[in-house]
Amino acid sequence: MNRLPAVVPRLAQYMRQDRPASLVEELINAISHGVGALVSISAVTLLIAMASVHTDAWTIVAVSIYGGSLFLLYLASTLYHSIPFKKAKNIFRLLDHCAIYLLIAGTYTPFLLVSIRGVWGWAVFSVIWVLAAVGITLKIIAPNKMHALHVVNYIVMGWVGVLVAPVLMQALSTTTINLVIAGGIVYTVGVIFYALSRLPFAHSIWHFFVLGGSCCHYIAIYNDMI
């Protein structure tokens, strides 16, 4: 038990992203999320177009927020891993990390403001966006510090939906619920590789988990909104 306080800082030290990625790793990272960015353009366009035809303005705004956050994440990640110039790379790295917060909050938005709405919907919506704002602010203030804290915050934000699980169970179909849970699990497992990105190709593996998780959540949102 006395060793626990010593283990925590060592774990945090190990989780810091200070190992330069190899050329092959960066190629995989850039291509994987470059494909994600291209696919997200078509997917988001379809989602917004279908929402415009079959739903109301409220839903259109909600899915647009989600779609914008999805595309921004893939675009920022692709640029970060593609650009070799250090100053520009640092800027896009910061944007990439901030975009994770935006995507988590953006993914929740359609479910909270359309499927649930009401007191619970607005309450969790406020919590999730405040957490995102705090995380982004900390990233901007100290972009190369508190990596472990941000990883924990990503996970907490991702699963904050359990606070309204009973309401979600009533508002969403079984298929949608299963897709949301599956996406959450995929992201959570992927975060392990994100946190341990000092290991060779761990960050590249994280990219594929992001693709899988975002696919699950996109289908869930499309299935529920349209």
FENHU-V349265 format. One record per residue. N is the residue number from 1. SS is DSSP state (helix for helix, strand for strand, loop for the rest). OMEGA is omega in whole degrees, -180 to 180 (* if undefined). Layout:
BEGIN
n=N ss=SS omega=OMEGA
n=N ss=SS omega=OMEGA
END
This chain:
BEGIN
n=1 ss=loop omega=-178
n=2 ss=loop omega=-179
n=3 ss=loop omega=-175
n=4 ss=helix omega=180
n=5 ss=helix omega=-180
n=6 ss=helix omega=-178
n=7 ss=helix omega=-175
n=8 ss=helix omega=179
n=9 ss=helix omega=178
n=10 ss=helix omega=178
n=11 ss=helix omega=179
n=12 ss=helix omega=179
n=13 ss=helix omega=-178
n=14 ss=helix omega=-176
n=15 ss=helix omega=-180
n=16 ss=loop omega=-177
n=17 ss=loop omega=-177
n=18 ss=loop omega=177
n=19 ss=loop omega=179
n=20 ss=loop omega=179
n=21 ss=loop omega=177
n=22 ss=loop omega=179
n=23 ss=helix omega=180
n=24 ss=helix omega=178
n=25 ss=helix omega=-179
n=26 ss=helix omega=176
n=27 ss=helix omega=178
n=28 ss=helix omega=-179
n=29 ss=helix omega=-178
n=30 ss=helix omega=-178
n=31 ss=helix omega=-177
n=32 ss=helix omega=-180
n=33 ss=helix omega=170
n=34 ss=helix omega=175
n=35 ss=helix omega=178
n=36 ss=helix omega=179
n=37 ss=helix omega=-180
n=38 ss=helix omega=180
n=39 ss=helix omega=-178
n=40 ss=helix omega=177
n=41 ss=helix omega=180
n=42 ss=helix omega=-177
n=43 ss=helix omega=-179
n=44 ss=helix omega=178
n=45 ss=helix omega=178
n=46 ss=helix omega=-178
n=47 ss=helix omega=-179
n=48 ss=helix omega=179
n=49 ss=helix omega=179
n=50 ss=helix omega=177
n=51 ss=helix omega=180
n=52 ss=helix omega=-178
n=53 ss=helix omega=-169
n=54 ss=helix omega=-175
n=55 ss=loop omega=-178
n=56 ss=loop omega=-177
n=57 ss=helix omega=-180
n=58 ss=helix omega=-180
n=59 ss=helix omega=180
n=60 ss=helix omega=179
n=61 ss=helix omega=-178
n=62 ss=helix omega=-179
n=63 ss=helix omega=177
n=64 ss=helix omega=176
n=65 ss=helix omega=178
n=66 ss=helix omega=-178
n=67 ss=helix omega=178
n=68 ss=helix omega=180
n=69 ss=helix omega=179
n=70 ss=helix omega=-180
n=71 ss=helix omega=-179
n=72 ss=helix omega=180
n=73 ss=helix omega=-178
n=74 ss=helix omega=179
n=75 ss=helix omega=-179
n=76 ss=helix omega=-180
n=77 ss=helix omega=180
n=78 ss=helix omega=180
n=79 ss=helix omega=180
n=80 ss=helix omega=-176
n=81 ss=helix omega=-179
n=82 ss=helix omega=-174
n=83 ss=loop omega=-178
n=84 ss=loop omega=-176
n=85 ss=loop omega=-169
n=86 ss=helix omega=-176
n=87 ss=helix omega=179
n=88 ss=helix omega=-180
n=89 ss=helix omega=179
n=90 ss=helix omega=179
n=91 ss=helix omega=-179
n=92 ss=helix omega=174
n=93 ss=helix omega=177
n=94 ss=helix omega=179
n=95 ss=helix omega=178
n=96 ss=helix omega=-179
n=97 ss=helix omega=177
n=98 ss=helix omega=-179
n=99 ss=helix omega=176
n=100 ss=helix omega=177
n=101 ss=helix omega=-179
n=102 ss=helix omega=-180
n=103 ss=helix omega=179
n=104 ss=helix omega=180
n=105 ss=helix omega=-180
n=106 ss=helix omega=179
n=107 ss=helix omega=178
n=108 ss=helix omega=-169
n=109 ss=helix omega=180
n=110 ss=helix omega=-180
n=111 ss=helix omega=-175
n=112 ss=helix omega=-175
n=113 ss=helix omega=180
n=114 ss=helix omega=-176
n=115 ss=helix omega=-177
n=116 ss=helix omega=-175
n=117 ss=loop omega=178
n=118 ss=helix omega=-177
n=119 ss=helix omega=-177
n=120 ss=helix omega=180
n=121 ss=helix omega=-180
n=122 ss=helix omega=-180
n=123 ss=helix omega=-179
n=124 ss=helix omega=175
n=125 ss=helix omega=179
n=126 ss=helix omega=-179
n=127 ss=helix omega=-174
n=128 ss=helix omega=180
n=129 ss=helix omega=174
n=130 ss=helix omega=177
n=131 ss=helix omega=178
n=132 ss=helix omega=-180
n=133 ss=helix omega=179
n=134 ss=helix omega=180
n=135 ss=helix omega=180
n=136 ss=helix omega=179
n=137 ss=helix omega=179
n=138 ss=helix omega=178
n=139 ss=helix omega=-179
n=140 ss=helix omega=-179
n=141 ss=helix omega=-178
n=142 ss=loop omega=-173
n=143 ss=loop omega=-176
n=144 ss=loop omega=-179
n=145 ss=loop omega=175
n=146 ss=loop omega=-179
n=147 ss=helix omega=-180
n=148 ss=helix omega=179
n=149 ss=helix omega=180
n=150 ss=helix omega=178
n=151 ss=helix omega=178
n=152 ss=helix omega=-180
n=153 ss=helix omega=176
n=154 ss=helix omega=-178
n=155 ss=helix omega=180
n=156 ss=helix omega=178
n=157 ss=helix omega=-178
n=158 ss=helix omega=-177
n=159 ss=loop omega=179
n=160 ss=helix omega=178
n=161 ss=helix omega=178
n=162 ss=helix omega=178
n=163 ss=helix omega=-180
n=164 ss=helix omega=-178
n=165 ss=helix omega=179
n=166 ss=helix omega=179
n=167 ss=helix omega=178
n=168 ss=helix omega=180
n=169 ss=helix omega=179
n=170 ss=helix omega=-174
n=171 ss=helix omega=-174
n=172 ss=loop omega=176
n=173 ss=loop omega=179
n=174 ss=helix omega=179
n=175 ss=helix omega=-180
n=176 ss=helix omega=179
n=177 ss=helix omega=180
n=178 ss=helix omega=179
n=179 ss=helix omega=178
n=180 ss=helix omega=180
n=181 ss=helix omega=180
n=182 ss=helix omega=178
n=183 ss=helix omega=178
n=184 ss=helix omega=179
n=185 ss=helix omega=180
n=186 ss=helix omega=178
n=187 ss=helix omega=-176
n=188 ss=helix omega=177
n=189 ss=helix omega=179
n=190 ss=helix omega=-180
n=191 ss=helix omega=178
n=192 ss=helix omega=179
n=193 ss=helix omega=177
n=194 ss=helix omega=-178
n=195 ss=helix omega=-178
n=196 ss=loop omega=-174
n=197 ss=loop omega=172
n=198 ss=loop omega=177
n=199 ss=loop omega=180
n=200 ss=loop omega=177
n=201 ss=loop omega=179
n=202 ss=helix omega=-179
n=203 ss=helix omega=177
n=204 ss=helix omega=177
n=205 ss=helix omega=176
n=206 ss=helix omega=-180
n=207 ss=helix omega=-179
n=208 ss=helix omega=174
n=209 ss=helix omega=177
n=210 ss=helix omega=177
n=211 ss=helix omega=180
n=212 ss=helix omega=-180
n=213 ss=helix omega=-179
n=214 ss=helix omega=175
n=215 ss=helix omega=179
n=216 ss=helix omega=-177
n=217 ss=helix omega=176
n=218 ss=helix omega=180
n=219 ss=helix omega=179
n=220 ss=helix omega=-180
n=221 ss=helix omega=178
n=222 ss=helix omega=-179
n=223 ss=helix omega=-176
n=224 ss=helix omega=-174
n=225 ss=helix omega=-173
n=226 ss=loop omega=*
END
